[in-house]
Structures are given as structure tokens and as C-alpha cells.
Amino acid sequence: MERDHRAYELFRQGLSYRQIASQMGYRSHASVQEAVRRAVREGVADALEQAERRQPFLDRFQDYRRAAQEVLAAKHYVATQAGRLVTGPDGSPLVDDDPVLRALDRLVKIDDVELRLRDLYPPARSRVEVIDEDVAKALAEEAERDLARLTEAAARSGHGIAGEYPPAE
């Protein structure tokens, strides 16, 4: 628990997960992420403290958002593997939309995680219907009557019912 809190403090100071992993001897940045999450979950006593502990994450999202906006604002051109620009029929360089689309995708993910951290998603609604024994019996009897009616109609029309064939003529 103490190690998780130390990782969290380094994260609050602005170190990346990879830097924390290297400094503290974690095997991977993913294990640092989990340690920081555990520290946040375990150390929260009240709503004010919880909001305070979320703030470093929310601040980082602003940094990520700015970086993605820079990618959106920049011009990107298609290049060959050798690094030469690909030109169109008119001789001008072809614009590469892929980095822009990736940045947009990243912004959507950032927004989603931020909404979750701020608890801004509405709670999921569910409907529970309680059926008492009398209603259940009535529904079962109705289903039995429907089945008997369908079986009788099938027999009158010469069609078999489950597992039976019409009589040979």
C-alpha cells in the first residue's frame, strides 16, 4: 500500500507511468497504472478528498487534449517509406487525413474517460417487474391453452406437430 501511494505521489508530481516504473522498479507501466488506481481507491475518505485525488488525472487530460489539438491543427502529408512526399496528379503533395482522424478518436476517448472520472454519465436505468405466484400460474395456463390451440389447428390442417409426420395417404 505504501508503494502504491509513493507511485501515486510521483504521478501527481507529473512523472509518466514509464518514468515511475523505471524509478521504482516496477516491471511495466501497466503495473504502475494499477498501483496509482489502487492508491486512489484506497485513500479516498470523502467526496471532497475524492475530487482532489481525481484532479491530477483531469489535469493530465488537459495536456493530452492540447497535444491532440496540435495534431489536428498541423498539416500532414502522405510520404513514402523512404521519406519522400507523395504528390497528386497536379503535382501538389497529397494530404494525409489519418493523423487527424486518430487525433479525433483520441479526443473522444479522453472525453469519455473524463466524463467517467467526473461521474457525469447518467446512471443506468433498469426495470424490475415482480410477478407473484398467481400471475405466473395464469401466464403458464395461457401458454398451455395457446399451445393446445396451435397443436389442434396443425392436426386439422394435416401438418404434424413436434416429432410427428402427417399420416401417409
URMOBEL-V33983 format. One record per pair of residues at least 24 apart in sequence whose C-alpha atoms are under 10 Angstrom apart, sorted by the first residue. I is the first residue (numbers start at 1). J is the second residue. If there is no record, write none. Layout:
BEGIN
i	j
I	J
I	J
END
This chain:
BEGIN
i	j
1	35
1	38
1	39
1	42
1	43
2	39
3	32
3	35
3	36
3	39
4	31
4	32
4	33
4	34
4	35
4	36
4	37
4	38
4	39
4	40
4	42
5	35
5	36
5	37
5	38
5	39
5	40
5	42
5	43
6	35
6	36
6	39
7	32
7	33
7	34
7	35
7	36
7	37
7	39
8	32
8	33
8	35
8	36
8	37
8	38
8	39
8	40
8	53
8	56
9	36
9	39
9	56
10	36
11	36
11	56
11	57
11	60
12	36
12	53
12	54
12	55
12	56
12	57
12	59
12	60
13	56
14	56
14	57
14	59
14	60
51	117
51	118
54	114
54	117
54	118
55	117
55	118
57	113
57	114
57	117
58	110
58	113
58	114
58	115
58	117
58	118
60	110
61	107
61	110
61	111
61	113
61	114
62	110
62	114
64	106
64	107
64	110
65	103
65	104
65	106
65	107
65	108
65	110
65	111
66	107
67	103
67	107
68	99
68	100
68	102
68	103
68	104
68	105
68	106
68	107
68	110
69	100
69	103
69	104
69	107
70	100
70	103
71	99
71	100
71	101
71	102
71	103
71	104
72	97
72	99
72	100
72	101
72	102
72	103
72	104
73	100
74	99
74	100
75	99
75	100
76	100
END
